[in-house]
Amino acid sequence: MGSALPLGDPAPLDGLLPAGTADQSLGHPFGVYLHVPFCRVRCGYCDFNTYTSTELRGAKQVDYAGQAVLEVHQAAHVLAASGVEQRPVSTVFFGGGTPTLLPSSQLIEMLRSVDEAWGLAPGAEVTTEANPDSVDARYLTDLAAAGFTRVSFGMQSAVPHVLQTLDRTHDPERVPQVVEWARDAGLQVSLDLIYGTPGESLDDWSRSLDAALEIAPDHLSAYALIVEQGTKLARQIRSGVYPEPDDDLEADMYELADARFAAAGYEWYEVSNWSRGNQPSRHNLAYWQGHDWWGVGPGAHSHVGGTRWWNVKHPAAYADRILAGHSPAAGRESPDAEAREVERILLLARIRGALTTASLAPGPRREVAGLIADGLVNAQAALAGSIELTVRGRLLADAVVRRLT
């Protein structure tokens, strides 16, 4: 049911933000994340803050949208009372869990509350995640008519035995159908893939790449499987049901994906993300670029003007706080300048060309030549003043960041 919340300072019941937050927030774009913490089945690898019907302990899925709307209105009040400038929302993202387990009318109600609270900026990106078996054509048409612009489908793999290991329940043959429905509705489409599943071969991964590219989505994400402690998959590996993921095989899979995506006209813009026609996920870019966002829902994290906070995890505890008129925040922190600089480099280095050499301190700047010599950073981009990781650099991104901080 999700990893533990971070340690931090207690958050006040009124949710008001610390002095100085408003000044540090000036000029930053603003987004909203809405967490829908429900899943029909718990996937064996998943460590997200999600709950099946047997894990809700009195919380009711049917009541959730109304509670999220209450937090949106509370958020607007908290920001205004804290002196934070009113800004229209540039991006909205419904994540989970499986947001599309809720009726489309409830997602629309939540989006409408965001528009009422702050207004949506012209051309705002509005995305929902979805499982291929959780939507139909009418559902997607309803979302598009209400202002949604994008849907991200959890495809993960096109190979049945890989999906079975991951406890994914959808039929891979359904993915092209739901993508067609989304396109007919006028929505942009992203497909999420996972590689490195125990028992997945390079040929299996190649089959998944073939299937995804045949569909030709606007955007592709490919994430290496991380075996999180406490998950069913971690227990299965520990007991010998499945082998440990192979780091070398995962590197081969990443390189194959990058080459195949590039050949099909997709450009990488972040270590695990590719798009064509310049259609990146603007909401995810906002996280990596350090923009402001308010996270709605159990366990959701927020960041405004250098202050971060996170909500209580369980839907029942969240409902109790919201219905009592209290902030659902469990804790918060305001990292110091040194910590913010390390994080800035860690995040921007992952984005193609986002980290400039001029923004580095003298010591880290001297490391760039060595990173070029080691084949981790693109020499031509560095000469033009930006850090662009090579394929090898993307595989060793953490090592690059350590040398730049």
N, C-alpha and C positions, 0 to 999 in steps of 0.2 A: 504493500500500500504506500509505496514511496519512501525514499530515503529520509533520514532525520532532517528536521529544519536546522538551519545554521544557529550558532550561538550569537547572541547580540544583546543590546540593551533592551529593557522592557519598553514596549510601545504604549503610549497613553491611550486610555479608553476613548478619548475624543478624536484621536487620530491626527491631531494637529502636528505639523512638521516643524523641525527645529528652526530657530532664527538663522537667517543666512541662506536657507534653501531657496527662497524666492529669487535672491540676487543671482545665485549660481544657475538658476533655471532659465534666466533670460535668454531668448534667442534660440532655445533648443526646440526642435520639433517634438510633437507629442503624439503618442500612440496609446492604444488600449488593448490589453490582452484579456480575454474572457475564458476562464478555465471551466470546462464541463467535465466533472470528475467521474463519469459513469462509463462502464464497459459491460458488454453482454457477457464476455468471457475474459478472464485474466490471461494474457499471453505470458508464457513461461520466462521470457527474458526481460519483461517490463518492470522497471523500478519507478515508474511515474506515480504521482499521487492520484490513483484511480481506484474505483470501488465497484464491485459487482453488487447485485441486489441483496445478497446474503451478508454483505459487509457494511450496510448502511446504518445499522444500530438506531433505528427510529427515524433517521432522515428520509425524506421522500423525494424521489426524483421529480415527481409532478410539481412539487413546490419550488424547485430550484430556480427556475427562470425569474420568478418574482423576487426571490432573495437577491439574485445577482443585480436585478434592476434597483433594488434598495441600496446596494453597495455603490452602484454607479452614481446615484443621486447623493449619497453620502460623500463620495469622492469629490464631486463638484463643489460641495459645501466646504470640505476640508481644504481643498486647494485655494478657494477664494478666501477662506478665513486665515489661511497661512500666508496670504499676500502674493500667491503665485499667479502670474499673468494668465488671463484667459486665452487659450489657443484652440483653434479648430483641430480636430483629430485627423492626422495624416494617414494612419494605418490602424486597422482593427483586425485582430486575429482571434478566432475561436479555436482553442486547442483542447486536448484532453489526455486520457479518455477518448471518448467518441462523441463529439458534439452532436453529430447527426443521429444519435439515439433519441434526442429530444425531437418533438414535432417541429416542423419548419416554422410554425407560427411562434414558437417560443424563442428560437434563435432570432427571428425577425423582431420580436418584442424587445429582446436584449439590445439588438442593434439600434432600434428606434430610441431606446433610452440613452444611448451614447450620443446620438444626434441631438436629442433634446437637451442633454447636459452641456455639451460643448460645441456642437455643430460638426459636421464632417467637412473637411477641406475639399475644395474642388479637385476631382480626380482621385479622391481617397481610395486606397487599396483596402478591400474588405475580404478576408480569407476565412474559410473554414476547413479544418481537417475533416476527413470522412473515410470510413472503411468502404470498400467496393460493395459490400453487401448491406450497407446501411442507408442507401438512397435509391430513389427511382427518378424517372424523368420529371414527374410532376414536382417532386421535392426540390430538385435543382432549379426548375423553372420558377418556383415560388421564391427561392433565395435570390435569384438574379433580378426578379422583378422588384424585390425589396431593397436592392442596392449592393448585394454581394457581387464581387468582381472576380473571385478566384476560388478554386477548390484544390486542396492538396490530398490526393488519394494515397492511402497506405498500401501500396502494391507489395513491397518488401521482396518478393521473388515471384517467378513464374513457374517454379519447379515444385510439384506437390510435396515431395519428401522434405524439402527445405521448409515450406510453409508448415508442415506437420510438426517439425522440430521446434519451430517458433510458436506453436499453438495458434497460428492464424487460421481462421475458419472460412475465409472466403474462397470461392472457386476462381482460380487465376483466369479462366476463360471469361469471367464477367468483367474484367478490367477494361477491355476495349469498348464494351457496351456502355459502361458508366461514363467513360471519357467522351464517347459520342454524344450522350445525353447532355453532359456539361457543355460541350461545344455548341450543341443546338440551342442551349439556353443563353449562350453568349458569355460563358465563364472562361477565364484562363485556367489552364490545367497544369498542375505539378504532380509528378509521381515520386514517391519516396521508396527507395530501395535500401536493403541491408545486405552487406556481404560479410563473409567470415563465419556463417552459421556452422556449428559442428556437423561434419559429414558433407558439407557443400564443397564440391570440386570446382576447379577452374572452368570445366565444361558446363557445369550447372550454372555458374555465374554468367558465362557467355550466353546461355539460353535466356536468362533473365534480361540481359542487356539487349539481345535481339528482340525480345517481346516488347520491351519498353520503347525501343527506337522505332519499331514498326508502328506503334501508336502515335509517335511523334508529338509528345506533349510540349508545352511552352517552356517547361522547367523540369529539371531532374535533380534530385538529391540522392546521394549515395553515402551511407554511414557504415563504418565498421562496427560490427557487433561488439558491444561491451558487456561482459558477463558481470553483472552486479551482484554483490554478496546479498544473501537473503532471498534471492529469486529461486523459482523452481528450477530454472536452467542451471544455476550455480550448484544446486544440490545434485542434479543429475550428472553434472560433470564430476563433481567430487566423488560420487558413488560409482563412477565408471560407465554410466549409461551412454554418455557421449564423450568424445575426446575434447581436450583443450583446444581452443582456437589456435591456428598456426599463424604467427606473425608474418613469416615470409610469404605464405600463401595470401594473406590479406594484402600485403604490399603488391603482389602480382595482380591481385584483383583490382586494386585501386588503379594501377597503371593501365590495365586493360580497359577499365571504364573510361578513364580520361582520354585515352587514344580513340576509343570508339565514339565517345561523345563529340570529340573535336572533329573527327571525320564526318560526323553527321551535322555539323554546323552549330554545335553548342559550345559556348565559351565558358570556361570556369571563371567565377567571380569571387568565390570563397572556397576554402579547402574542400568542402563536401558538397558544393552546389554549382550547377551549370544552368545556363539559360540560353535561349536563342532569341534573336530579335530584341535584345536588351530588355528582357522581362524578368529581372531578378525578383526575389521576395523582398519587397521594400520593408516589410515589417521586421524580418530577421536582420536585414542590414541595419535597421535602427538600433537593435540590441548591440551589435558589434561596433557601431559607431558612437555608442554612449549617449543616445538620445534619451528623452524622458518617456516613461510609460507608466500607466497604472494597471496593475494586475488584479483582476476581479475573480473571486472564487476561493475555495479551500486550497491552501498551500500556494496560492499565486504570489509571485514576487513583483515588486514595484521599484521604480527608480525615478526620482525627481530631484533635480538640482544637487546631485551628489549624495543624497540620502536614499538608503535602500531599506525596504521592509518586506516582511513576508507574513502571510495570513496563517491562522490556525489551520491544521491539516484536515481534520475530519469534517465531512459535511454536516454532521450533527452539531459539533462545536461551532462551526461557521454559522449555522442557522440560529443557534442560541444567541450569538453575539449580534448578528444583524437584526434579529427581531427585537432585541432589547435596545436597539438604537446605538450600540457601541461599535467602535472600530473592530474589524476582525483581525487586525494586525497582532501577531504574536511577539514580534521583536523587530529591531531595526539597528542600523549601523550607519556611520558616516566615515568611510575610509579616509585616512590621511593622504597628504599629497604624494608621498612615496608609493603607497599602495595603489593609488589611482593611476600613477604613471606606469607601473608594472602592468596593470590591467589594460591600460590604453594600448601599450605595445603588443600585449598578448592577443588582443582582439583585432586590432588593425592589421597586424602582420598576416592574419588569416585572409584578409580581403585583398584582392589583386590591386596593387598599386596604391592602397589607401594610406600606408605608412610612409611618410616622407623622410628622407635622410636628414633634412634640415631640422626636423623636429626631435632628433635624437641628441642626447647629451654627447659631449666630445668622446668619451670613452667608448660607448657603444657604436658611435659613428665610425671609429677606427676599426671596428670588427667587420664592417661591411666588406672590405677587400678580402678578408679571409673567408667569409661566407661565399663570396663569388668564386674564389679559388677552390673551395670545397664542393662547388656545384650545387649550392643550396639557394642561391639568389641569382636572378637574371642580371647579367652584367649591363646589358643595354638599358634596362629600366633603371638600374642604379645610377648610371651616368646621367640619366634624365632626371634624377632626383627622387626616385621612389623605390620602395622595397617590393619586389615581386618574386614570390617563391617559385622555384623550379618544381617539377614533379617530385624530384628527390627531396627538395626543401619542404614540400607539403607533407610528405611522409614523415619528415623529421621536424615538423613545425615547432614542437616543444623545445627541441635543442636550439633552434634558431632564436626563439624568444629568450632563452637563457643567456645567449651571447649578446643580445641587444638590450638587456636590462642590468 
